[in-house]
Amino acid sequence: MIVSVTRSGGFAGLTKQGELDTSGQPDADRLEAAVQELVAKDLGTGRPQPDRYVYRLEVRDADDVTQHTVAEQDVDATTAWLLDRILG
């Protein structure tokens, strides 16, 4: 599974991007579980707020590609860990 993240917004309006192939990671099971949890929770229902980040994720798994948008205020602990791993 390949997960790409683009973070935009914030006070300075800067953009940061990252990508991670979970298959090469020692904690691949945890990473993939975090992605599946993100998809199941549908955290992308909140509206972006001024001076806060917006995260756009693209998940590529075999022949399936999904995209998700999550506003900073909707990020839970598991999703925050996932975003830090990808953007770190």
C-alpha positions as CSV (number, residue, x, y, z in Angstrom):
1,M,0.0,0.0,0.0
2,I,1.3,3.4,-0.9
3,V,0.0,6.5,1.0
4,S,0.6,10.0,-0.2
5,V,-0.2,13.1,1.9
6,T,-0.4,16.7,1.0
7,R,-0.7,19.2,3.9
8,S,-1.8,22.7,3.0
9,G,-3.1,25.8,4.8
10,G,-2.0,26.8,8.3
11,F,-1.0,30.3,9.3
12,A,1.8,30.6,6.7
13,G,-0.1,28.8,3.9
14,L,2.8,26.4,3.2
15,T,2.4,23.0,1.6
16,K,4.2,19.9,2.6
17,Q,4.1,16.5,0.9
18,G,5.1,13.0,1.7
19,E,4.7,9.4,0.5
20,L,5.2,6.1,2.2
21,D,5.2,2.6,0.9
22,T,3.9,0.5,3.8
23,S,5.3,-2.8,2.4
24,G,8.9,-1.7,3.2
25,Q,8.2,-0.7,6.8
26,P,8.7,-2.8,9.9
27,D,5.4,-1.5,11.3
28,A,3.5,-2.1,8.0
29,D,0.6,-3.8,9.8
30,R,0.1,-0.8,12.1
31,L,0.3,1.6,9.3
32,E,-2.2,-0.2,7.2
33,A,-4.6,-0.6,10.1
34,A,-4.4,3.2,10.7
35,V,-5.2,3.8,7.0
36,Q,-8.2,1.4,7.2
37,E,-9.4,3.1,10.5
38,L,-9.2,6.5,8.8
39,V,-11.3,5.2,5.9
40,A,-13.9,3.6,8.2
41,K,-14.2,6.7,10.4
42,D,-14.8,9.1,7.5
43,L,-13.0,12.0,9.2
44,G,-13.3,14.2,6.2
45,T,-16.8,15.6,7.1
46,G,-15.6,18.7,8.9
47,R,-15.1,22.1,7.2
48,P,-11.6,23.6,7.1
49,Q,-11.1,26.5,9.5
50,P,-8.9,29.6,9.0
51,D,-5.2,29.1,9.8
52,R,-5.5,25.4,10.2
53,Y,-4.2,22.6,8.1
54,V,-6.0,20.4,5.6
55,Y,-4.7,17.0,4.8
56,R,-5.3,15.3,1.4
57,L,-4.5,11.6,1.4
58,E,-4.3,9.3,-1.6
59,V,-4.2,5.6,-0.8
60,R,-3.0,3.2,-3.6
61,D,-3.5,-0.5,-2.8
62,A,-3.3,-3.0,-5.7
63,D,-5.7,-1.7,-8.4
64,D,-7.7,0.5,-5.9
65,V,-7.0,4.3,-5.4
66,T,-9.0,6.3,-2.9
67,Q,-8.7,9.9,-1.8
68,H,-9.6,11.4,1.5
69,T,-9.6,15.0,2.8
70,V,-9.3,15.6,6.6
71,A,-9.4,19.0,8.3
72,E,-7.0,19.5,11.2
73,Q,-9.7,19.8,13.8
74,D,-11.0,16.3,12.8
75,V,-7.7,14.5,13.2
76,D,-7.7,11.9,16.0
77,A,-4.7,10.3,17.7
78,T,-4.3,7.4,15.3
79,T,-4.6,9.6,12.2
80,A,-2.1,12.1,13.7
81,W,0.4,9.3,14.2
82,L,-0.1,8.2,10.6
83,L,0.3,11.7,9.2
84,D,3.5,12.2,11.3
85,R,4.9,9.0,9.9
86,I,4.2,10.0,6.3
87,L,5.2,13.7,6.5
88,G,8.0,13.2,9.0
